[in-house]
Each structure stands twice: as structure tokens, then as C-alpha cells.
Amino acid sequence: MSSFWHETISFGSLKVPRVMAAPLDGITDSPLRQLIRRYSKTELLFTEMRHIACVANSRVPTLFAYENCEQPLAYQISANNTRWLAEAVEAIVKHNFVMLNLNMGCPAPQVIRSGSGSALMNNIPLYKEIVTELQKALNGRIPFTLKIRAGFKKSNAVEIAQIAQDLGVEGLVIHPRLQTGGFTAPLDYEIVAAVKKAVTMPVIFSGNINNYGRMVKVHERTGVDGFMIGRALWGCPWKMHEIMEEAAGRTFTIPIAEMVRIARIHLDLNIALYGPRGVNPFKKQLPQYIRGVDGASQLRSHLVRLQTAEEMAAALDNILISC
Ligand SMILES: Cc1cc2nc3c(=O)[nH]c(=O)nc-3n(C[C@H](O)[C@H](O)[C@H](O)COP(=O)(O)O)c2cc1C
């Protein structure tokens, strides 16, 4: 056990714990973030990635939806041109996000086809132009960070990191797989260690962190300053707290009935934000919440077929009675 894990790190003027929650599109929306906040009071949270044109033109009704309890909250954008950068930055600053993060890691075909996400790692002139314009628009009002991969088709994270440092970027998150590796290829720890050596800004590791032991091993191997918890938070909003308790030499366990109770609150938060269709995104997280309940797999098949929020609420209430 070491106090190291409970120290803060600085992105420019922003001081936050060194462990934070990753952005997961379709997962770490406002309802999940509110639930993460019940357990993790001060850790940095991120919005899901949104394209600058969308942000600048407020095309999605839930684009800036968050509750005050979610702060400190960073906003993540993707970009493949500089057309909407200034407008997007103004909207983000106006909504009081504490950091702007540029996604350069998304491997999804529809994203890379447009030249954004991880494809930006393969277009150095455009990368430099976008970062320069973003810095100009931000004018130091909130810190600016990047989230990158090991590279696009081949590794170039060190070059990208050095350019970022020269352009005044204040932090770097690295998910050390190539675009071709998706979210499952072996993690490249060597490139993370090389990136950490190449820059002075904080370097945050993102990839397969689901317990304290793994975090310690990755830290020993790479020397990174911080960690992001991603898929481990999926239907498991207490996970980051569980890891931090382990780091403090304590054990956190959550009773099955409490998992189901949190699932029930999650459903209500989804309905409040998305209306009746909020039951559908909830179904993605449901299996994790009920995995400890007797007969979980049959229950799961039954619950994911339910069509309405009322049916789902009643089914969860029934499970709670028998827990
Ligand atoms: C379903 C899904 C959605 C994701 N959405 C985003 C996103 O919007 N922005 C981003 O930077 N990374 C996104 N990621 C990548 C994660 O933030 C993280 O880097 C990756 O999952 C590895 O960390 P993990 O193993 O802890 O999940 C996503 C990953 C998954 C599986």
C-alpha cells in the first residue's frame, strides 16, 4: 500500500486524482457518471466522444446533459477539420467542463473513414493544425489533453507525444493498441514507457485495468502518472472505488441486493434523461448488475426481451424482493 495512489496529478491548473474514469460511447453517459459519483467523489470523469460539428451546432439534445455532481467532468471531442473548432470550444467552455480532450484513438470504421479518431494519428499536418487551432480557441481557459493509441496502422505514439508537448498540450492518455488491434489485441507496454520518457506532461494509461494489482504492475513497467478505468465500470459504477479501496489496503464488497438496487436507480436515471426509450441503453449494462443473482443467465434472457420501462422496473423490483 502506498499514498502514491491517492495523490493528485496536475493537468495545467487542474488537480485531480491519478485514477479516473474513461469515456465509453454509449456507456459512460450522465446516468452512469452520476452513479460512479456515488462511490468516487473526486475522480475525473469524461463525456463520451462527440464530433466538433455536432458540438458546435448542438445537434444532439443530450449533448451537454450533466448534473453538477458529475464534476470534475472533461469533455471529449473528435475532429477531422478546423471548421467548427472555435464554436465547439465556446460551447464546451460555456457549459463549465473542466478539460477539453481530443480523441485520437477511436478505431471504429465510420470514424476513421472521416479522418478523425485514430486516423488523425496518421495525418500529422492535420493533427498539428487541429491542436494549434484548439489551443488558440481555448486560450488557456481550461486544460487541453489528447487520448491516443499506440498508432494507426503502425506505432508512432512517441512522435505524436513529442509534437503534443511542443504544442503545449497538458496531458496524454494512451490506449496502447494500434487501430487494427481494436480493444482486444495485446497491450504494448514498451511504447507507453517510451512515451512517458519522451514528455514531461502527465501520461495516463488506458487498457484492461480492472483491479489494483494490475495497476501496480503496469505502473512498474511503464512509469505512467495515472490510470483510466474503462470497461470495468460497465454496469459496475463502484469499480473505481473498489480499486482505490484496494490501493488503500481495504476491501470493498457490494451485496447483490445493492447491485440490483443501483441497477433500478440506473433505469430511473435513464428514463429521466432519454424518456421511455432509455430502457434500451440500460439493457447493455443490465447483465453486469444482475450477474450475482440466482439464475442470472435465464433472468438476463428474460429481462433483455422486456420492451417497456414499466416492465423492466417491475421485474427489477421483483428481483429485489427475493434478494
Ligand atoms: C464500447 C466502447 C466505447 C468507447 N468509447 C470511447 C469514447 O467515446 N472515447 C474514447 O476516447 N475512448 C472510447 N473507448 C475506449 C476506452 O476509453 C478505453 O480506452 C478502452 O476501452 C481501453 O480501456 P479498458 O480496457 O479499461 O476498457 C471506448 C471503448 C469501448 C469498448
Ligand as a Chemical Component Dictionary entry (heavy atoms), coordinates in Angstrom:
data_LIG
# 
_chem_comp.id                   LIG 
_chem_comp.type                 NON-POLYMER 
_chem_comp.pdbx_formal_charge   0 
_chem_comp.three_letter_code    LIG 
# 
loop_
_chem_comp_atom.comp_id 
_chem_comp_atom.atom_id 
_chem_comp_atom.alt_atom_id 
_chem_comp_atom.type_symbol 
_chem_comp_atom.charge 
_chem_comp_atom.model_Cartn_x 
_chem_comp_atom.model_Cartn_y 
_chem_comp_atom.model_Cartn_z 
_chem_comp_atom.pdbx_ordinal 
LIG C1  C1  C 0 -17.902 0.461  -26.180 1  
LIG C2  C2  C 0 -16.694 1.351  -26.086 2  
LIG C3  C3  C 0 -16.844 2.712  -26.310 3  
LIG C4  C4  C 0 -15.733 3.551  -26.228 4  
LIG N1  N1  N 0 -15.908 4.893  -26.427 5  
LIG C5  C5  C 0 -14.845 5.734  -26.321 6  
LIG C6  C6  C 0 -15.007 7.142  -26.474 7  
LIG O1  O1  O 0 -16.101 7.668  -26.697 8  
LIG N2  N2  N 0 -13.885 7.894  -26.365 9  
LIG C7  C7  C 0 -12.640 7.360  -26.110 10 
LIG O2  O2  O 0 -11.656 8.088  -26.006 11 
LIG N3  N3  N 0 -12.477 6.043  -25.943 12 
LIG C8  C8  C 0 -13.534 5.216  -26.023 13 
LIG N4  N4  N 0 -13.359 3.885  -25.817 14 
LIG C9  C9  C 0 -12.040 3.401  -25.374 15 
LIG C10 C10 C 0 -11.940 3.412  -23.843 16 
LIG O3  O3  O 0 -11.973 4.732  -23.329 17 
LIG C11 C11 C 0 -10.667 2.733  -23.349 18 
LIG O4  O4  O 0 -9.542  3.440  -23.813 19 
LIG C12 C12 C 0 -10.576 1.284  -23.823 20 
LIG O5  O5  O 0 -11.810 0.616  -23.655 21 
LIG C13 C13 C 0 -9.494  0.518  -23.057 22 
LIG O6  O6  O 0 -9.696  0.599  -21.681 23 
LIG P1  P1  P 0 -10.478 -0.560 -20.819 24 
LIG O7  O7  O 0 -9.823  -1.861 -21.148 25 
LIG O8  O8  O 0 -10.274 -0.098 -19.393 26 
LIG O9  O9  O 0 -11.898 -0.523 -21.266 27 
LIG C14 C14 C 0 -14.443 3.026  -25.922 28 
LIG C15 C15 C 0 -14.311 1.649  -25.715 29 
LIG C16 C16 C 0 -15.405 0.820  -25.796 30 
LIG C17 C17 C 0 -15.217 -0.663 -25.564 31 
# 
loop_
_chem_comp_bond.comp_id 
_chem_comp_bond.atom_id_1 
_chem_comp_bond.atom_id_2 
_chem_comp_bond.value_order 
_chem_comp_bond.pdbx_ordinal 
LIG C1  C2  SING 1  
LIG C2  C3  SING 2  
LIG C2  C16 DOUB 3  
LIG C3  C4  DOUB 4  
LIG C4  N1  SING 5  
LIG C4  C14 SING 6  
LIG N1  C5  DOUB 7  
LIG C5  C6  SING 8  
LIG C5  C8  SING 9  
LIG C6  O1  DOUB 10 
LIG C6  N2  SING 11 
LIG N2  C7  SING 12 
LIG C7  O2  DOUB 13 
LIG C7  N3  SING 14 
LIG N3  C8  DOUB 15 
LIG C8  N4  SING 16 
LIG N4  C9  SING 17 
LIG N4  C14 SING 18 
LIG C9  C10 SING 19 
LIG C10 O3  SING 20 
LIG C10 C11 SING 21 
LIG C11 O4  SING 22 
LIG C11 C12 SING 23 
LIG C12 O5  SING 24 
LIG C12 C13 SING 25 
LIG C13 O6  SING 26 
LIG O6  P1  SING 27 
LIG P1  O7  DOUB 28 
LIG P1  O8  SING 29 
LIG P1  O9  SING 30 
LIG C14 C15 DOUB 31 
LIG C15 C16 SING 32 
LIG C16 C17 SING 33 
# 
